[in-house]
Amino acid sequence: MAAPIPHWPGRMIGPVHVRSTPAGRAEQAVFVHGLAGSATNWTDLMDELKDTVTGHAIDLPGAGFSPEPADGDYTVAAHAEAVIGLLEHTGPAHLFGNSLGGAVAVRVAAARPDLVRTLTLISPALPDLLPRYGPVRVAAAAVPMLGEWVADRLRLVPAEQRVNASHSMVWGNAKSVHPIRLRDAVEELRRRDDLPYAGQAMIASARGIVAEYFRRGEDNLWNQAARVQARTLIIHGRHDRLVRPAMARKAYRTFRQVRLVLLPTAGHVAQMEMPQVVAAEARRLIGETRLGNAPLPS
């Protein structure tokens, strides 16, 4: 098993930390991670796409190396504003989102179509009336007082054990995680354990996505999805334990221009599990947009 590439270097852009591939490609891409994730969730996909776009992966407020937001707001809308701020810095870009980042990306694309050239969603956390066990656990952790208690108890569990449990939940096959990536994740979790705001950032972000499941009216995420003008690619893994792949059918009926891809061996983080496959689909979408080709659904 070949050693993976190092994570891309990062810098602060406004209030958030951003990891970027070397400048050179005129077209830009912005990548948004999921709950309890960070910009490093996109390292390998960004490598696959570096000859197509200049990539920028954001650490959402309070995640990765981004500090806690000054106003303490971890709602999906607040995360979307952080992404919009980055897009205003990069200029119009191809927008990618995974899980919570997918929900954030939908809100961004609906609000600022001028900044989103294409939209790629990997297991997006869009409202589901029949959530799987993982989202139910997130909802439980988001309960006031209970969430804080759970976070405090989890800190007593060795970092290696927590990382292994997380990989078993989000990867289709946790045994395929490279040992170096496993080591990176453990070291990062230990670093975050020492941050006074890390637990609250995760709990508050969980509460933010749970709130979206119950939102009504035009701000409901499905109604936002119907407003998205950009060509959209949605990728689901058949072994996703968090988001039901069956939600792809609703997405197909909702987004204006959409292609669906179901990966038979992937879990919840296809961009980490099979970056070459995800990159090929993303390049196809980007190419269609450049050419103005009409056919999207396959």
C-alpha positions, -999 to +999 in steps of 0.1 A: +000+000+000+017+032-012+021+060+014-005+088+010+004+123+001+009+149+030-021+171+037-021+204+018-007+235+035-032+259+051-035+295+059-061+318+075-085+335+050-106+359+070-120+340+100-114+305+087-085+282+080-082+269+044-060+242+028-052+248-008-035+230-037-008+250-056-022+278-077-021+274-114-054+264-127-078+293-134-109+274-123-114+272-086-130+246-063-141+248-027-146+217-005-168+216+026-164+188+052-189+170+074-197+169+111-165+163+132-145+164+100-120+190+086-103+202+055-081+171+055-111+149+045-105+162+010-067+158+007-068+129-017-096+141-039-079+175-042-048+157-054-068+139-081-083+172-092-053+195-090-047+193-127-083+204-133-090+230-106-072+249-079-087+235-047-095+251-014-108+230+015-123+250+044-122+241+081-156+252+091-158+276+121-146+257+152-134+227+132-099+217+121-076+247+126-104+273+124-111+292+157-145+292+173-168+319+157-169+351+177-207+349+179-208+312+188-231+305+159-227+269+145-260+267+125-260+255+089-268+291+079-237+304+098-215+277+082-229+287+048-219+323+054-184+312+062-183+293+029-197+323+010-169+344+025-144+320+011-161+320-023-161+357-024-123+355-019-117+328-046-143+339-071-169+316-086-160+280-080-170+244-083-185+236-048-182+202-031-198+191+001-199+159+022-226+151+048-231+183+069-210+200+043-235+189+016-263+206+035-242+237+038-233+236+001-270+234-009-278+265+011-248+283-004-257+273-040-294+284-035-284+318-019-255+327-042-258+311-076-233+337-089-206+320-069-213+283-077-203+269-111-212+233-103-223+215-072-210+180-061-227+165-031-213+133-014-238+117+009-254+151+017-272+154+051-306+165+037-337+160+058-349+124+060-380+113+078-365+078+083-330+086+095-305+058+101-289+049+134-261+074+130-283+104+127-304+093+156-272+092+177-264+127+165-299+139+175-294+123+209-260+141+213-277+173+204-301+172+233-293+200+258-272+187+287-271+152+273-248+163+245-224+179+269-224+149+291-217+126+262-189+148+250-173+148+284-175+110+287-161+105+252-130+124+261-122+096+286-121+071+257-086+067+241-083+086+209-074+055+190-106+038+200-127+068+191-111+071+157-115+034+149-152+036+159-157+067+137-140+050+107-161+019+112-192+041+110-183+062+080-162+040+058-176+011+038-146-009+048-126+005+077-098-019+071-089+000+039-079+031+059-042+037+053-022+034+086-007+069+080-042+084+076-052+065+108-022+080+126-030+115+113-066+112+126-055+101+161-030+129+164-056+154+152-081+142+177-056+144+206-048+180+195-085+189+195-090+173+229-069+201+242-090+229+227-115+243+251-141+249+224-138+217+204-166+197+222-190+226+220-183+232+183-192+196+175-223+196+197-235+229+184-229+219+148-249+187+154-277+207+168-276+229+137-280+200+113-308+184+135-326+217+134-326+216+096-345+183+097-375+201+113-373+234+094-404+243+074-412+269+047-389+282+020-358+278+042-363+240+044-332+224+027-353+205+002-369+238-009-335+253-011-324+224-032-352+231-057-338+266-061-302+255-070-294+266-106-260+249-109-255+215-125-254+190-097-238+157-091-249+136-061-228+106-050-240+080-025-223+049-012-244+017-010-228+010+024-235+044+039-246+039+075-256+075+080-275+087+050-299+064+032-289+061-005-326+059-012-327+097-006-311+099-041-346+094-056-359+125-038-329+144-049-335+134-085-370+148-083-359+180-065-327+194-081-332+211-115-301+196-133-288+165-115-269+133-121-269+105-095-241+081-089-243+051-065-210+035-056-216-002-046-187-005-022-184+030-006-197+042+027-204+078+039-171+094+028-166+083-008-142+112-015-118+095+010-125+059+002-123+061-036-110+096-046-101+085-082-137+074-089-152+106-074-127+127-093-136+111-126-173+119-120-165+155-109-143+160-140-171+149-162-195+174-145-169+202-149-163+193-185-200+194-193-203+228-177-174+241-197-190+229-229-225+238-220-236+202-228-273+195-222-273+159-210-268+154-173-288+124-161-273+090-168 
